Every structure is written in structure tokens, then in C-alpha cells.
Amino acid sequence: MQLPGNERMPHAFWPRPLSQFVAMLVLSVFVPILLLGAALVWRVGLLDQEQANQQALQVAQSVSANIDREIDGSIASLLALSTSEALKHGNLEEFYNQARQAMSYRKLHVLLRTPDGQQVLNTRVPFAASIPHQELTVTDRQLIADRTPVVSNLVIGAVMKSWVVGLSVPVIHDDKIAYILALSLEPEHFRSILMQAVPTAGWVIALSDRTGRSIARTIEHDQHVGREMDPDARARSNGTQGVHRTPSPNDVEVVRGYVWSKNSGWLVAAFIPSSVVDAPLNSLWRLLALTAVGVMGLVLPVAYFLTRQITGPIGVAVAAAERLGRGEDVVATSSVMREANDLSDALERASRDLQARSQELRDSQVRYRSVFEQSAVGFKLVAPDGSLIGVNDRLCRLLGYTREECMAKTFKALTHPDDWNTEAKFIDAMMKGETPNYELEKRLIMKSGDPVWVRITSAVVRDVDGKALYRTSVIEDVTERRKARESSSRLAAIVQASPDAMFSTCLAGNIETWNPGGTKLFGYASEDIIGKPVAILAPLTPPSKFADNLAAIQRGEVLRSDVKWKHKDGTLIDVAVSAAPIRTNNQISSISLTAEDIRDRKRREDHILLLNRELAHRVKNTLAVIQSISNQTMRSTPDPKVFRIAFQGRLQALSSANDLLMQTSWDGSELKDFLDRQLAPLMPRGSAQLSKDGPPVVVPAELTVHLGLALHELGTNALKYGAWSVPGGHVRLTWEVQHVSDSDAARLLLTWCEQGGPAVTTPVRTGFGTSLIEKGIPDAIVARRFLPDGLICTINVALPVSHPIYLG
């Protein structure tokens, strides 16, 4: 038998005779049926076992319910007797008669004891008979403690000296336990209840108390009464109810259902031997085994006969195939098998075709030799050990060897060492049959020692058994092609990685290539833009300008310019465009273009220009303000020392305002920072003498200098005459933004309030400082009130509509 890849299976198992395959065929049909039958029998067994489990549990549940009802009825009778008037008034003889009459129909006996255990009466004996004293039991103590009815375990009766179960209820007079009223139930009484629940022959029902002592059984009752239950079986009954398989006291496995009574705490168990439950299943298994043996005894002889009918024609076909292999003529034969006849006819036709194709093969070898020697590419034949068994002249010329020199080399010796490991993996996979051929580029070593890049395509030739005979390889010189490809790959990688838009157009101006940078800059995907005219990006460039640029490029010039080109969404983008010719075979064939995004550069240039203009304007204004402050200060303070101090303070206020403007690029400053800058140098004891409260507000640039000078004058006056001139003085600054209704206009209301300073009086004269406060802020409404507690100054100034009011 042949496996794929023309490799035989290991002889330890394969090949095998046809008779064994027929046997396996029979088994492949019969075994699943047998397994299906076994599965059905197994399923029936499971159902029988489940049914037995359910029946065992149901019987135990039913018996437990009957026991509970019997106990509940007896306790109810005792509770009824406990209310007897005769007992209440101490007429024990009358109560004795009542109790005997009440329990006579159930053949039960009642006893009455005092709480210390002394029996007062017992209906088992005459009323006046002497009754022995009995110590209090555990159940008696439980009854006295809980004052509720109790059920005892199986105990020896004090009077009858035999096994009984006691039921006790308290007799309460005047909220005290006067007596313990009890009745005793004999084990035979419970056995009669168990016997009524036996479902079929073979079932056993048993009742045991809380200590595991047997109370009653349906069989062997007398032998088991009072005997303690097997501890292992009791341990397995560890739930409220359940079913399990367990050994019986006779070491016979049984299916056992058990239920623990809720009222008495007793265990009811119903069980049946497992052999009784499993008997139907075992019968089914025996029937299945007999059926399997019978069917196999019938099928195997038939299979043997059919095998003989097949192997005969196959042997004839094998002999014909051997003659065909030797080149002899094959004549068709006939048999009872149509397929064997078809095979014989096919071998006869194959014999005739083989003769014809042998001649064609000889003709093909002549043609192959001609192609091998005269081809424009190299050929070589390599033996499995790597030695050369054939090369053509083209390969010898490529390497610079004579044919004899080349044939003396091994295939590995002709390959560059750095490339051999890679090719060796391909050769190994091909020789193992994992791949039919391989193709790769590698370096061969010429006779001069220089490498030459070649593309090698190799395949393996095998015999009819799949054994590798030799490898054939076609070798093509790709040195120049590889250099060109590497150069092109490097250029393509640069283009793809460039953040700038890099693309090319034909000489007519239609876009031919497009890189990711172009997509990022202009928004066009390559499939959207390729084939479109480049003018789609430059709608502002006149057609005549395009024509002039194209003519310049065709002359070999390189053009560069800053222009506005159009994004896909319609916006105009500032870009720096470079255009250069692309030459193919020394002829200009297309145009290369690069577009660099210069929007940031343009914005910086525009911003610098704007700042320079603003700076020039501010310098002129600042010089004018300094000149005015100098003149006004000189008029109001002729003393040079006083002038120097006042003038320096005002210059410092002006400088602080301008510093803030410079830091915010002349866009205004946040009011809290502005106040800190202006007032911090004037507070002799630090920020504790100043509190500020108000929303985040931006002071417009045009108000910064004027408001700063006014605040400086207020702070200077507070330092000289007001709140800051004494240790306990304090200045509170508050502000709010007032919006004008039905408009976008707003006003800033700033309030300066001094407290804790010297007594204040209205000044009799005014100076330049007063002018800076009341008139130095354009379009401001300023009011000052000189109250005895301190100065209050309000400044109400309009905020420009176009300027942001709030920081957030």
C-alpha cells in the first residue's frame, strides 16, 4: 500500500491482506450497532436504577409521614387528657378511669408522674398498685425546661421491663408543672405501621431513634429491636433525606432511601437488595451478548467467501502489472468482477501507450539537450549530495569557469556563504516534499572572487517511488536589475515617510503618484486624486502661469515658490512648492512636485509683524504717559526728594502694568494677578493687610496702565495716611461685572474699602494723585467717600465688547 508522497507505511502494521480489510469493514458496521445496543441497555439500567431510587425515597417519605401522624395523634390525646377536671382537682382515681377509657380503643397505656419522677398512676397496673420510683430522664428534663411535649428514644419501661417509646406532655396548674403525663408505645405498634407501607416482596422498612437504636423492622423485627444501627450507614444518612447504595447488616448491597422525621428526629429507611434492582438489566446484557455472538457466526463465513472472489482477480492483475513494468505486452483477462475486468483492460491499454510514450521520451530528451545547451540563462543539475552533475555554457560564462572547472565544484562552494543557510532551508523543505519548488535571489561567487546576484528557480526530479534523483535550477543574472530596484525602493521609502506632500504628474499636468503626506496636507486619498489635473490644487494660479511653469520644467529648470493651494474641504493652505523634471533614458518624462506646509511659518511671521506694530504703538504711548507723569509730579511736588520718591513709585506702577501686558502678548491680564503686581510693593506688613474677592476677570490692555496708576495712588495714600500706615489697618478690594441689559456691553465695578486706620477727614486740597484716581481712567466713574472708619473708593469702568470678560 502506498501513502501520499510515495512513501510506504511502516511494515510493523501495513500492508495487510484484503481479508483483514473485509473483516475490519464487517466490524466497522457491526461494532457501532453493538455499541448502540449496549448504550440502550445501559440507559435502561439507569432508568431502572433511578426508578428504584425514587421508589425507595417515596416509601421512606410515606412511612415517615405515617409515623409523624401517629405521634401527633398520641400527643393530641395526651394534651386532651391533661385538661381533665378530675386531674385538676386531684381526683386521681377518676382520672385513672378516664385515661383507661380514652386509650382503650388504641390499646395504649398512660402513666402520670410528678416532676421529681415519682409515678402516681399507670394504666398498665391497677390504680392502687405500688409503682416504683423512676429517675428523671433527659427527655423529662427537656420537657420541664421547655414546657412542651417531647418524644423519647427507645428505652426500657420501668413497669413492663421491655422496650418502649415514651411520649410526654406537661400538666400545668397555676403556671407550674404539676405532673408529667405520658404514654408508652411498643415497637410492635410501629412495626404494624411499617408493614402497611411495604410496596412489594423484597423491600425492608426500618425505623430507628435519634441515637441510632432500632425501633421496628418489617422483617427480623424481634432480632433487631434495641440493636444499634451500623455507624457507617448512619453517617451516610447525613441529610434530611436521600438515596444511596450501601451494605446491609448482612453485607448485602442494597438501594436505601432514608428520611429524618421532623417531629421525632427518628430515621426511616426503606431498602431493597441491589441484585433485585439490577436483575432486569443483567438479563438484557446476557441477551445482547448472545445476539452479538450469533450475528458474528453468520457474517464471518459470508465475508470470507466474498474475499476469495476479490483476491483472485487482483492476483491476476498484479501479475499483468509486473509484465507491464518489464516492458512486456499485456493481454486482458476476464473474471466475475466487473472492476477487475476494467483494470485488466486498462493494463492492456497502458501497455500500448507505454510503447508509444517511450518513443516520445527519446525524442523529448533530444530537444531538452538542445534547449539546455543553447539557453540564454544558466542551467545546472545537482545531485542530492550537492555535487554538480550538469551545467550549461551560459552558467560557465557567467561565473568565469570552464565546464570542467565548474563541474569540479559543489553547489555549496559556488554560493556566497552569507546566502547558503537561507537557501539550505528551501532545499531541505523541497527534498522532504513540503514544497514542490522554490525561487529566491542570492549571490554566486565568480572565479574572480566577486559576487554576482542571480535569481534561481529550482525543482526536484523524483523516480516513480518518490525518491529524489536530482535538482534542476534555472539561473538568471539580476545584478543590474537589483541595483535599480534597491535605488527605487530607497526613494519610494523616502517619499512614503515624508511629512510633506510628494507627488508626480505627467507632462500634461495630470497627477500620477501620491504619497501619504499629500493625503495629510490636502485631504485627498490617492484613489481620489490620481488622474486629476494638478490645477485642482491651485485654483488661484492662472492657466498662463501653468503653461510658463511647464515650459520651464521641460527645459530642465527647478521651480520653487510660496503659494496658496486648495484643501479638499475648500480652504486655502499656504505651501512652499518645488517642481523638478524626472528623466527616463535621458529624456524628461514626468514632473516631481513637493508641497511643504508653511502655515505655521506664515502665522509666526504675521504675528511678529503685528507685535512689532503694537510694540511701536505702546512705546509711543508709554513715553507720552511718562512725560505727562513727570510734568504733573513736578508741579505738585517741587521738593526734589519727594519728587524722586513719587515719580519712582508711579514709574514702578507703569512698569508692572507693562510687564503684565508683555507676558500676555498685549491681550490684557487677570485682575487678581494685576492687583498683586501693583499693590505688593506698597504693603509694609505683607498680604495680611489686603483681602480680594471677585470673579475671574480679564483687564483689557487699554485699561491696564490707567487702572494700575490709579490703584498705585490709592495704595500710596493708604501707606502714608490710611489703613496701611498702622499695624491693624486693612484694605478690602471687591469687584463684580455688571451686564448692561439688552446688549453685549458690560462694566467692571471695583470697590476699595479701608478699615482700622487713623480717623479720616476730607482733604482740603487735591494734587496730581487725586487726578490720577478720579480722572486718569478713560470713561470711568470714580467716587470717593471719606468716612471716619476709612476711605471707600468705587471705580466703575466700561469693558470693551470685543474683549473676553471671564477667564473661564
Sequence and secondary structure as in RCSB ss.txt:
>XXXX:A:sequence
MQLPGNERMPHAFWPRPLSQFVAMLVLSVFVPILLLGAALVWRVGLLDQEQANQQALQVAQSVSANIDREIDGSI
ASLLALSTSEALKHGNLEEFYNQARQAMSYRKLHVLLRTPDGQQVLNTRVPFAASIPHQELTVTDRQLIADRTPV
VSNLVIGAVMKSWVVGLSVPVIHDDKIAYILALSLEPEHFRSILMQAVPTAGWVIALSDRTGRSIARTIEHDQHV
GREMDPDARARSNGTQGVHRTPSPNDVEVVRGYVWSKNSGWLVAAFIPSSVVDAPLNSLWRLLALTAVGVMGLVL
PVAYFLTRQITGPIGVAVAAAERLGRGEDVVATSSVMREANDLSDALERASRDLQARSQELRDSQVRYRSVFEQS
AVGFKLVAPDGSLIGVNDRLCRLLGYTREECMAKTFKALTHPDDWNTEAKFIDAMMKGETPNYELEKRLIMKSGD
PVWVRITSAVVRDVDGKALYRTSVIEDVTERRKARESSSRLAAIVQASPDAMFSTCLAGNIETWNPGGTKLFGYA
SEDIIGKPVAILAPLTPPSKFADNLAAIQRGEVLRSDVKWKHKDGTLIDVAVSAAPIRTNNQISSISLTAEDIRD
RKRREDHILLLNRELAHRVKNTLAVIQSISNQTMRSTPDPKVFRIAFQGRLQALSSANDLLMQTSWDGSELKDFL
DRQLAPLMPRGSAQLSKDGPPVVVPAELTVHLGLALHELGTNALKYGAWSVPGGHVRLTWEVQHVSDSDAARLLL
TWCEQGGPAVTTPVRTGFGTSLIEKGIPDAIVARRFLPDGLICTINVALPVSHPIYLG
>XXXX:A:secstr
 EETTTEE  TTT    HHHHHHHHHHHHHHHHHHHHHHHHHHHHHHHHHHHHHHHHHHHHHHHHHHHHHHHHHH
HHHHHHHT HHHHTT HHHHHHHHHHHHGGGT EEEEE TTSBEEEETTS TTS   B    HHHHHHHHH S E
EEEEEE TTT SEEEEEEEEEEETTEEEEEEEEEE HHHHHHHHHTT  STT EEEEE TTSBEEEESSSHHHHT
T B  HHHHHH  SSEEEEEEE TTS EEEEEEEE TTT  EEEEEEEHHHHHHHHHHHHHHHHHHHHHHHHHHH
HHHHHHHHHHHHHHHHHHHHHHHHHTT        S HHHHHHHHHHHHHHHHHHHHHHHHHHHHHHHHHHHHH 
SSEEEEE TTSBEEEE HHHHHHHT  HHHHHTSBHHHHB HHHHHHHHHHHHHHHTTSSSEEEEEEEEE TTS 
EEEEEEEEEEEE TTS EEEEEEEEEE HHHHHHHHHHHHHHHHHHH SSEEEEEETTSBEEEE HHHHHHH   
HHHHTTSBGGGG TTS HHHHHHHHHHHHTT  EEEEEEEE TTS EEEEEEEEEEEEETTEEEEEEEEEEE HH
HHHHHHHHHHHHHHHHHHHHHHHHHHHHHHHHHHHH  SHHHHHHHHHHHHHHHHHHHHHHHHTTTS EEHHHHH
HHHHGGG TT GGGEEEE    EE HHHHHHHHHHHHHHHHHHHHTSGGGSTT EEEEEEEEEE TTSS EEEEE
EEEEESSS     S   HHHHHHHTSSTTEEEEEEEETTEEEEEEEEEE TTS     
